[in-house]
Amino acid sequence: MNGCISMSIAVEGLSKMPDKVVVFLKGTLEQPQCGFSNAVVQILRQHSICDYMAYNMLDDPQLQQGMKDYSN
């Protein structure tokens, strides 16, 4: 199995975690690194959603590529 396929499978697995909400951000919850990530964090806070898993896409280039492959 090549790296792209296995990363796509890993991304699919992350998206089906038992947490009700899984967020893939550029940056962290405390310091979003783009406008879209900041908007997502603000919306979650405004609706008092605290029970979710957040992943920083900037920390893992393989996860970035896996998300691109998975979304296509």
PDB file of N, CA, C and O in Angstrom:
ATOM      1  N   MET A   1       0.859  -1.177   0.000  1.00  0.00           N
ATOM      2  CA  MET A   1       0.000   0.000   0.000  1.00  0.00           C
ATOM      3  C   MET A   1       0.897   1.230   0.000  1.00  0.00           C
ATOM      4  O   MET A   1       1.818   1.315   0.812  1.00  0.00           O
ATOM      5  N   ASN A   2       0.647   2.191  -0.900  1.00  0.00           N
ATOM      6  CA  ASN A   2       1.522   3.352  -0.928  1.00  0.00           C
ATOM      7  C   ASN A   2       1.126   4.368   0.128  1.00  0.00           C
ATOM      8  O   ASN A   2       0.074   4.244   0.755  1.00  0.00           O
ATOM      9  N   GLY A   3       1.982   5.387   0.326  1.00  0.00           N
ATOM     10  CA  GLY A   3       1.773   6.373   1.377  1.00  0.00           C
ATOM     11  C   GLY A   3       0.494   7.162   1.235  1.00  0.00           C
ATOM     12  O   GLY A   3      -0.173   7.445   2.231  1.00  0.00           O
ATOM     13  N   CYS A   4       0.130   7.529  -0.011  1.00  0.00           N
ATOM     14  CA  CYS A   4      -1.082   8.331  -0.220  1.00  0.00           C
ATOM     15  C   CYS A   4      -2.325   7.550   0.168  1.00  0.00           C
ATOM     16  O   CYS A   4      -3.229   8.092   0.804  1.00  0.00           O
ATOM     17  N   ILE A   5      -2.376   6.289  -0.208  1.00  0.00           N
ATOM     18  CA  ILE A   5      -3.547   5.477   0.111  1.00  0.00           C
ATOM     19  C   ILE A   5      -3.646   5.263   1.616  1.00  0.00           C
ATOM     20  O   ILE A   5      -4.729   5.390   2.189  1.00  0.00           O
ATOM     21  N   SER A   6      -2.524   4.938   2.265  1.00  0.00           N
ATOM     22  CA  SER A   6      -2.583   4.678   3.698  1.00  0.00           C
ATOM     23  C   SER A   6      -2.914   5.953   4.466  1.00  0.00           C
ATOM     24  O   SER A   6      -3.610   5.887   5.479  1.00  0.00           O
ATOM     25  N   MET A   7      -2.431   7.123   4.010  1.00  0.00           N
ATOM     26  CA  MET A   7      -2.764   8.374   4.684  1.00  0.00           C
ATOM     27  C   MET A   7      -4.237   8.689   4.490  1.00  0.00           C
ATOM     28  O   MET A   7      -4.882   9.184   5.415  1.00  0.00           O
ATOM     29  N   SER A   8      -4.789   8.416   3.308  1.00  0.00           N
ATOM     30  CA  SER A   8      -6.218   8.638   3.086  1.00  0.00           C
ATOM     31  C   SER A   8      -7.052   7.776   4.014  1.00  0.00           C
ATOM     32  O   SER A   8      -8.074   8.223   4.535  1.00  0.00           O
ATOM     33  N   ILE A   9      -6.623   6.554   4.221  1.00  0.00           N
ATOM     34  CA  ILE A   9      -7.331   5.653   5.142  1.00  0.00           C
ATOM     35  C   ILE A   9      -7.229   6.196   6.569  1.00  0.00           C
ATOM     36  O   ILE A   9      -8.202   6.151   7.321  1.00  0.00           O
ATOM     37  N   ALA A  10      -6.064   6.703   6.941  1.00  0.00           N
ATOM     38  CA  ALA A  10      -5.886   7.279   8.278  1.00  0.00           C
ATOM     39  C   ALA A  10      -6.784   8.503   8.469  1.00  0.00           C
ATOM     40  O   ALA A  10      -7.398   8.663   9.523  1.00  0.00           O
ATOM     41  N   VAL A  11      -6.860   9.361   7.458  1.00  0.00           N
ATOM     42  CA  VAL A  11      -7.719  10.548   7.538  1.00  0.00           C
ATOM     43  C   VAL A  11      -9.172  10.131   7.673  1.00  0.00           C
ATOM     44  O   VAL A  11      -9.915  10.704   8.470  1.00  0.00           O
ATOM     45  N   GLU A  12      -9.576   9.142   6.904  1.00  0.00           N
ATOM     46  CA  GLU A  12     -10.951   8.649   7.004  1.00  0.00           C
ATOM     47  C   GLU A  12     -11.219   8.126   8.413  1.00  0.00           C
ATOM     48  O   GLU A  12     -12.288   8.364   8.975  1.00  0.00           O
ATOM     49  N   GLY A  13     -10.248   7.414   8.982  1.00  0.00           N
ATOM     50  CA  GLY A  13     -10.402   6.911  10.345  1.00  0.00           C
ATOM     51  C   GLY A  13     -10.526   8.035  11.360  1.00  0.00           C
ATOM     52  O   GLY A  13     -11.339   7.954  12.281  1.00  0.00           O
ATOM     53  N   LEU A  14      -9.714   9.096  11.196  1.00  0.00           N
ATOM     54  CA  LEU A  14      -9.799  10.241  12.104  1.00  0.00           C
ATOM     55  C   LEU A  14     -11.168  10.908  12.017  1.00  0.00           C
ATOM     56  O   LEU A  14     -11.730  11.338  13.025  1.00  0.00           O
ATOM     57  N   SER A  15     -11.690  10.986  10.806  1.00  0.00           N
ATOM     58  CA  SER A  15     -12.978  11.667  10.632  1.00  0.00           C
ATOM     59  C   SER A  15     -14.136  10.858  11.205  1.00  0.00           C
ATOM     60  O   SER A  15     -15.238  11.387  11.352  1.00  0.00           O
ATOM     61  N   LYS A  16     -13.912   9.594  11.528  1.00  0.00           N
ATOM     62  CA  LYS A  16     -14.974   8.750  12.084  1.00  0.00           C
ATOM     63  C   LYS A  16     -14.738   8.423  13.556  1.00  0.00           C
ATOM     64  O   LYS A  16     -15.273   7.446  14.080  1.00  0.00           O
ATOM     65  N   MET A  17     -13.931   9.254  14.212  1.00  0.00           N
ATOM     66  CA  MET A  17     -13.663   9.062  15.635  1.00  0.00           C
ATOM     67  C   MET A  17     -14.964   9.222  16.422  1.00  0.00           C
ATOM     68  O   MET A  17     -15.912   9.830  15.924  1.00  0.00           O
ATOM     69  N   PRO A  18     -15.021   8.690  17.631  1.00  0.00           N
ATOM     70  CA  PRO A  18     -16.256   8.787  18.418  1.00  0.00           C
ATOM     71  C   PRO A  18     -16.597  10.217  18.850  1.00  0.00           C
ATOM     72  O   PRO A  18     -17.723  10.478  19.274  1.00  0.00           O
ATOM     73  N   ASP A  19     -15.634  11.150  18.747  1.00  0.00           N
ATOM     74  CA  ASP A  19     -15.958  12.536  19.072  1.00  0.00           C
ATOM     75  C   ASP A  19     -17.022  13.018  18.094  1.00  0.00           C
ATOM     76  O   ASP A  19     -16.998  12.656  16.918  1.00  0.00           O
ATOM     77  N   LYS A  20     -17.940  13.819  18.571  1.00  0.00           N
ATOM     78  CA  LYS A  20     -19.017  14.287  17.716  1.00  0.00           C
ATOM     79  C   LYS A  20     -18.507  15.246  16.643  1.00  0.00           C
ATOM     80  O   LYS A  20     -19.059  15.302  15.544  1.00  0.00           O
ATOM     81  N   VAL A  21     -17.454  15.999  16.960  1.00  0.00           N
ATOM     82  CA  VAL A  21     -16.915  16.979  16.022  1.00  0.00           C
ATOM     83  C   VAL A  21     -15.407  16.788  15.936  1.00  0.00           C
ATOM     84  O   VAL A  21     -14.718  16.718  16.953  1.00  0.00           O
ATOM     85  N   VAL A  22     -14.910  16.706  14.715  1.00  0.00           N
ATOM     86  CA  VAL A  22     -13.463  16.654  14.470  1.00  0.00           C
ATOM     87  C   VAL A  22     -13.131  17.829  13.567  1.00  0.00           C
ATOM     88  O   VAL A  22     -13.732  17.989  12.505  1.00  0.00           O
ATOM     89  N   VAL A  23     -12.171  18.658  13.988  1.00  0.00           N
ATOM     90  CA  VAL A  23     -11.811  19.866  13.266  1.00  0.00           C
ATOM     91  C   VAL A  23     -10.356  19.779  12.832  1.00  0.00           C
ATOM     92  O   VAL A  23      -9.470  19.496  13.639  1.00  0.00           O
ATOM     93  N   PHE A  24     -10.123  20.025  11.549  1.00  0.00           N
ATOM     94  CA  PHE A  24      -8.768  20.087  11.015  1.00  0.00           C
ATOM     95  C   PHE A  24      -8.454  21.556  10.763  1.00  0.00           C
ATOM     96  O   PHE A  24      -9.036  22.178   9.874  1.00  0.00           O
ATOM     97  N   LEU A  25      -7.534  22.109  11.548  1.00  0.00           N
ATOM     98  CA  LEU A  25      -7.221  23.535  11.512  1.00  0.00           C
ATOM     99  C   LEU A  25      -5.822  23.797  10.968  1.00  0.00           C
ATOM    100  O   LEU A  25      -4.951  22.927  10.999  1.00  0.00           O
ATOM    101  N   LYS A  26      -5.631  24.994  10.478  1.00  0.00           N
ATOM    102  CA  LYS A  26      -4.283  25.512  10.262  1.00  0.00           C
ATOM    103  C   LYS A  26      -3.979  26.317  11.512  1.00  0.00           C
ATOM    104  O   LYS A  26      -4.492  27.423  11.688  1.00  0.00           O
ATOM    105  N   GLY A  27      -3.149  25.763  12.374  1.00  0.00           N
ATOM    106  CA  GLY A  27      -2.844  26.390  13.651  1.00  0.00           C
ATOM    107  C   GLY A  27      -3.507  25.625  14.782  1.00  0.00           C
ATOM    108  O   GLY A  27      -3.912  24.472  14.631  1.00  0.00           O
ATOM    109  N   THR A  28      -3.604  26.295  15.912  1.00  0.00           N
ATOM    110  CA  THR A  28      -4.184  25.679  17.106  1.00  0.00           C
ATOM    111  C   THR A  28      -5.458  26.417  17.499  1.00  0.00           C
ATOM    112  O   THR A  28      -5.782  27.464  16.939  1.00  0.00           O
ATOM    113  N   LEU A  29      -6.165  25.861  18.457  1.00  0.00           N
ATOM    114  CA  LEU A  29      -7.369  26.523  18.953  1.00  0.00           C
ATOM    115  C   LEU A  29      -7.027  27.881  19.558  1.00  0.00           C
ATOM    116  O   LEU A  29      -7.785  28.842  19.426  1.00  0.00           O
ATOM    117  N   GLU A  30      -5.886  27.945  20.217  1.00  0.00           N
ATOM    118  CA  GLU A  30      -5.452  29.185  20.856  1.00  0.00           C
ATOM    119  C   GLU A  30      -4.893  30.181  19.850  1.00  0.00           C
ATOM    120  O   GLU A  30      -4.951  31.389  20.078  1.00  0.00           O
ATOM    121  N   GLN A  31      -4.351  29.688  18.736  1.00  0.00           N
ATOM    122  CA  GLN A  31      -3.729  30.548  17.734  1.00  0.00           C
ATOM    123  C   GLN A  31      -3.998  30.034  16.327  1.00  0.00           C
ATOM    124  O   GLN A  31      -3.109  29.462  15.697  1.00  0.00           O
ATOM    125  N   PRO A  32      -5.220  30.232  15.826  1.00  0.00           N
ATOM    126  CA  PRO A  32      -5.513  29.822  14.458  1.00  0.00           C
ATOM    127  C   PRO A  32      -4.625  30.609  13.485  1.00  0.00           C
ATOM    128  O   PRO A  32      -4.340  31.784  13.714  1.00  0.00           O
ATOM    129  N   GLN A  33      -4.191  29.960  12.404  1.00  0.00           N
ATOM    130  CA  GLN A  33      -3.241  30.575  11.480  1.00  0.00           C
ATOM    131  C   GLN A  33      -3.861  31.034  10.168  1.00  0.00           C
ATOM    132  O   GLN A  33      -3.141  31.481   9.276  1.00  0.00           O
ATOM    133  N   CYS A  34      -5.184  30.932  10.031  1.00  0.00           N
ATOM    134  CA  CYS A  34      -5.846  31.461   8.834  1.00  0.00           C
ATOM    135  C   CYS A  34      -7.250  31.899   9.215  1.00  0.00           C
ATOM    136  O   CYS A  34      -7.767  31.534  10.271  1.00  0.00           O
ATOM    137  N   GLY A  35      -7.849  32.677   8.351  1.00  0.00           N
ATOM    138  CA  GLY A  35      -9.173  33.218   8.627  1.00  0.00           C
ATOM    139  C   GLY A  35     -10.240  32.150   8.782  1.00  0.00           C
ATOM    140  O   GLY A  35     -11.108  32.256   9.648  1.00  0.00           O
ATOM    141  N   PHE A  36     -10.178  31.110   7.937  1.00  0.00           N
ATOM    142  CA  PHE A  36     -11.172  30.049   8.018  1.00  0.00           C
ATOM    143  C   PHE A  36     -11.056  29.304   9.342  1.00  0.00           C
ATOM    144  O   PHE A  36     -12.066  29.047   9.997  1.00  0.00           O
ATOM    145  N   SER A  37      -9.831  28.953   9.743  1.00  0.00           N
ATOM    146  CA  SER A  37      -9.635  28.260  11.022  1.00  0.00           C
ATOM    147  C   SER A  37     -10.108  29.122  12.177  1.00  0.00           C
ATOM    148  O   SER A  37     -10.726  28.619  13.115  1.00  0.00           O
ATOM    149  N   ASN A  38      -9.826  30.409  12.122  1.00  0.00           N
ATOM    150  CA  ASN A  38     -10.275  31.326  13.173  1.00  0.00           C
ATOM    151  C   ASN A  38     -11.799  31.373  13.224  1.00  0.00           C
ATOM    152  O   ASN A  38     -12.384  31.370  14.307  1.00  0.00           O
ATOM    153  N   ALA A  39     -12.441  31.417  12.062  1.00  0.00           N
ATOM    154  CA  ALA A  39     -13.909  31.440  12.022  1.00  0.00           C
ATOM    155  C   ALA A  39     -14.494  30.169  12.633  1.00  0.00           C
ATOM    156  O   ALA A  39     -15.477  30.232  13.371  1.00  0.00           O
ATOM    157  N   VAL A  40     -13.898  29.025  12.332  1.00  0.00           N
ATOM    158  CA  VAL A  40     -14.378  27.758  12.888  1.00  0.00           C
ATOM    159  C   VAL A  40     -14.275  27.771  14.408  1.00  0.00           C
ATOM    160  O   VAL A  40     -15.218  27.391  15.102  1.00  0.00           O
ATOM    161  N   VAL A  41     -13.134  28.206  14.922  1.00  0.00           N
ATOM    162  CA  VAL A  41     -12.926  28.256  16.374  1.00  0.00           C
ATOM    163  C   VAL A  41     -13.941  29.190  17.024  1.00  0.00           C
ATOM    164  O   VAL A  41     -14.513  28.858  18.062  1.00  0.00           O
ATOM    165  N   GLN A  42     -14.169  30.358  16.419  1.00  0.00           N
ATOM    166  CA  GLN A  42     -15.121  31.327  16.975  1.00  0.00           C
ATOM    167  C   GLN A  42     -16.545  30.777  16.977  1.00  0.00           C
ATOM    168  O   GLN A  42     -17.282  30.964  17.946  1.00  0.00           O
ATOM    169  N   ILE A  43     -16.929  30.108  15.910  1.00  0.00           N
ATOM    170  CA  ILE A  43     -18.278  29.520  15.837  1.00  0.00           C
ATOM    171  C   ILE A  43     -18.463  28.454  16.914  1.00  0.00           C
ATOM    172  O   ILE A  43     -19.500  28.410  17.576  1.00  0.00           O
ATOM    173  N   LEU A  44     -17.461  27.597  17.090  1.00  0.00           N
ATOM    174  CA  LEU A  44     -17.556  26.570  18.125  1.00  0.00           C
ATOM    175  C   LEU A  44     -17.677  27.211  19.504  1.00  0.00           C
ATOM    176  O   LEU A  44     -18.466  26.754  20.332  1.00  0.00           O
ATOM    177  N   ARG A  45     -16.908  28.258  19.753  1.00  0.00           N
ATOM    178  CA  ARG A  45     -16.975  28.949  21.049  1.00  0.00           C
ATOM    179  C   ARG A  45     -18.329  29.624  21.247  1.00  0.00           C
ATOM    180  O   ARG A  45     -18.907  29.544  22.331  1.00  0.00           O
ATOM    181  N   GLN A  46     -18.842  30.289  20.206  1.00  0.00           N
ATOM    182  CA  GLN A  46     -20.128  30.988  20.320  1.00  0.00           C
ATOM    183  C   GLN A  46     -21.262  30.030  20.660  1.00  0.00           C
ATOM    184  O   GLN A  46     -22.221  30.413  21.330  1.00  0.00           O
ATOM    185  N   HIS A  47     -21.157  28.802  20.206  1.00  0.00           N
ATOM    186  CA  HIS A  47     -22.200  27.809  20.460  1.00  0.00           C
ATOM    187  C   HIS A  47     -21.866  26.899  21.640  1.00  0.00           C
ATOM    188  O   HIS A  47     -22.518  25.878  21.858  1.00  0.00           O
ATOM    189  N   SER A  48     -20.841  27.286  22.395  1.00  0.00           N
ATOM    190  CA  SER A  48     -20.419  26.551  23.604  1.00  0.00           C
ATOM    191  C   SER A  48     -20.143  25.081  23.331  1.00  0.00           C
ATOM    192  O   SER A  48     -20.442  24.218  24.157  1.00  0.00           O
ATOM    193  N   ILE A  49     -19.568  24.804  22.164  1.00  0.00           N
ATOM    194  CA  ILE A  49     -19.185  23.434  21.829  1.00  0.00           C
ATOM    195  C   ILE A  49     -17.764  23.216  22.337  1.00  0.00           C
ATOM    196  O   ILE A  49     -16.814  23.834  21.856  1.00  0.00           O
ATOM    197  N   CYS A  50     -17.640  22.331  23.310  1.00  0.00           N
ATOM    198  CA  CYS A  50     -16.344  22.086  23.936  1.00  0.00           C
ATOM    199  C   CYS A  50     -15.831  20.671  23.694  1.00  0.00           C
ATOM    200  O   CYS A  50     -14.632  20.414  23.807  1.00  0.00           O
ATOM    201  N   ASP A  51     -16.724  19.768  23.367  1.00  0.00           N
ATOM    202  CA  ASP A  51     -16.372  18.359  23.230  1.00  0.00           C
ATOM    203  C   ASP A  51     -16.051  18.038  21.773  1.00  0.00           C
ATOM    204  O   ASP A  51     -16.888  17.508  21.043  1.00  0.00           O
ATOM    205  N   TYR A  52     -14.829  18.365  21.363  1.00  0.00           N
ATOM    206  CA  TYR A  52     -14.403  18.064  20.004  1.00  0.00           C
ATOM    207  C   TYR A  52     -12.901  17.847  19.955  1.00  0.00           C
ATOM    208  O   TYR A  52     -12.172  18.221  20.873  1.00  0.00           O
ATOM    209  N   MET A  53     -12.456  17.239  18.871  1.00  0.00           N
ATOM    210  CA  MET A  53     -11.045  16.948  18.669  1.00  0.00           C
ATOM    211  C   MET A  53     -10.530  17.902  17.591  1.00  0.00           C
ATOM    212  O   MET A  53     -11.167  18.058  16.550  1.00  0.00           O
ATOM    213  N   ALA A  54      -9.401  18.529  17.831  1.00  0.00           N
ATOM    214  CA  ALA A  54      -8.811  19.453  16.859  1.00  0.00           C
ATOM    215  C   ALA A  54      -7.418  18.973  16.471  1.00  0.00           C
ATOM    216  O   ALA A  54      -6.627  18.570  17.324  1.00  0.00           O
ATOM    217  N   TYR A  55      -7.130  19.021  15.175  1.00  0.00           N
ATOM    218  CA  TYR A  55      -5.821  18.638  14.640  1.00  0.00           C
ATOM    219  C   TYR A  55      -5.210  19.822  13.919  1.00  0.00           C
ATOM    220  O   TYR A  55      -5.871  20.467  13.105  1.00  0.00           O
ATOM    221  N   ASN A  56      -3.946  20.113  14.213  1.00  0.00           N
ATOM    222  CA  ASN A  56      -3.216  21.188  13.553  1.00  0.00           C
ATOM    223  C   ASN A  56      -2.595  20.647  12.267  1.00  0.00           C
ATOM    224  O   ASN A  56      -1.643  19.867  12.310  1.00  0.00           O
ATOM    225  N   MET A  57      -3.130  21.057  11.145  1.00  0.00           N
ATOM    226  CA  MET A  57      -2.652  20.581   9.843  1.00  0.00           C
ATOM    227  C   MET A  57      -1.220  21.017   9.557  1.00  0.00           C
ATOM    228  O   MET A  57      -0.499  20.343   8.823  1.00  0.00           O
ATOM    229  N   LEU A  58      -0.808  22.144  10.136  1.00  0.00           N
ATOM    230  CA  LEU A  58       0.527  22.675   9.854  1.00  0.00           C
ATOM    231  C   LEU A  58       1.635  21.848  10.507  1.00  0.00           C
ATOM    232  O   LEU A  58       2.796  21.941  10.108  1.00  0.00           O
ATOM    233  N   ASP A  59       1.285  21.052  11.496  1.00  0.00           N
ATOM    234  CA  ASP A  59       2.279  20.211  12.176  1.00  0.00           C
ATOM    235  C   ASP A  59       2.598  18.929  11.416  1.00  0.00           C
ATOM    236  O   ASP A  59       3.591  18.269  11.720  1.00  0.00           O
ATOM    237  N   ASP A  60       1.786  18.568  10.445  1.00  0.00           N
ATOM    238  CA  ASP A  60       1.943  17.262   9.800  1.00  0.00           C
ATOM    239  C   ASP A  60       1.706  17.352   8.292  1.00  0.00           C
ATOM    240  O   ASP A  60       0.560  17.310   7.844  1.00  0.00           O
ATOM    241  N   PRO A  61       2.788  17.476   7.500  1.00  0.00           N
ATOM    242  CA  PRO A  61       2.637  17.556   6.037  1.00  0.00           C
ATOM    243  C   PRO A  61       1.933  16.329   5.445  1.00  0.00           C
ATOM    244  O   PRO A  61       1.221  16.457   4.449  1.00  0.00           O
ATOM    245  N   GLN A  62       2.116  15.156   6.032  1.00  0.00           N
ATOM    246  CA  GLN A  62       1.437  13.956   5.529  1.00  0.00           C
ATOM    247  C   GLN A  62      -0.069  14.053   5.745  1.00  0.00           C
ATOM    248  O   GLN A  62      -0.850  13.621   4.897  1.00  0.00           O
ATOM    249  N   LEU A  63      -0.473  14.615   6.868  1.00  0.00           N
ATOM    250  CA  LEU A  63      -1.891  14.810   7.128  1.00  0.00           C
ATOM    251  C   LEU A  63      -2.467  15.824   6.136  1.00  0.00           C
ATOM    252  O   LEU A  63      -3.585  15.649   5.649  1.00  0.00           O
ATOM    253  N   GLN A  64      -1.714  16.874   5.839  1.00  0.00           N
ATOM    254  CA  GLN A  64      -2.159  17.860   4.830  1.00  0.00           C
ATOM    255  C   GLN A  64      -2.415  17.181   3.500  1.00  0.00           C
ATOM    256  O   GLN A  64      -3.465  17.374   2.886  1.00  0.00           O
ATOM    257  N   GLN A  65      -1.448  16.379   3.055  1.00  0.00           N
ATOM    258  CA  GLN A  65      -1.601  15.708   1.768  1.00  0.00           C
ATOM    259  C   GLN A  65      -2.718  14.670   1.828  1.00  0.00           C
ATOM    260  O   GLN A  65      -3.473  14.512   0.868  1.00  0.00           O
ATOM    261  N   GLY A  66      -2.822  13.977   2.932  1.00  0.00           N
ATOM    262  CA  GLY A  66      -3.884  12.992   3.099  1.00  0.00           C
ATOM    263  C   GLY A  66      -5.259  13.627   3.018  1.00  0.00           C
ATOM    264  O   GLY A  66      -6.175  13.044   2.436  1.00  0.00           O
ATOM    265  N   MET A  67      -5.421  14.817   3.594  1.00  0.00           N
ATOM    266  CA  MET A  67      -6.701  15.513   3.515  1.00  0.00           C
ATOM    267  C   MET A  67      -7.006  15.933   2.085  1.00  0.00           C
ATOM    268  O   MET A  67      -8.150  15.845   1.639  1.00  0.00           O
ATOM    269  N   LYS A  68      -5.978  16.392   1.361  1.00  0.00           N
ATOM    270  CA  LYS A  68      -6.185  16.762  -0.046  1.00  0.00           C
ATOM    271  C   LYS A  68      -6.614  15.545  -0.848  1.00  0.00           C
ATOM    272  O   LYS A  68      -7.557  15.618  -1.637  1.00  0.00           O
ATOM    273  N   ASP A  69      -5.923  14.425  -0.650  1.00  0.00           N
ATOM    274  CA  ASP A  69      -6.257  13.196  -1.372  1.00  0.00           C
ATOM    275  C   ASP A  69      -7.656  12.693  -1.001  1.00  0.00           C
ATOM    276  O   ASP A  69      -8.421  12.275  -1.870  1.00  0.00           O
ATOM    277  N   TYR A  70      -7.983  12.738   0.296  1.00  0.00           N
ATOM    278  CA  TYR A  70      -9.267  12.247   0.777  1.00  0.00           C
ATOM    279  C   TYR A  70     -10.423  13.093   0.241  1.00  0.00           C
ATOM    280  O   TYR A  70     -11.483  12.563  -0.090  1.00  0.00           O
ATOM    281  N   SER A  71     -10.216  14.392   0.158  1.00  0.00           N
ATOM    282  CA  SER A  71     -11.305  15.282  -0.263  1.00  0.00           C
ATOM    283  C   SER A  71     -11.534  15.265  -1.776  1.00  0.00           C
ATOM    284  O   SER A  71     -12.560  15.745  -2.258  1.00  0.00           O
ATOM    285  N   ASN A  72     -10.574  14.711  -2.521  1.00  0.00           N
ATOM    286  CA  ASN A  72     -10.761  14.625  -3.974  1.00  0.00           C
ATOM    287  C   ASN A  72     -11.460  13.389  -4.344  1.00  0.00           C
ATOM    288  O   ASN A  72     -11.703  13.148  -5.526  1.00  0.00           O
TER     289      ASN A  72
END
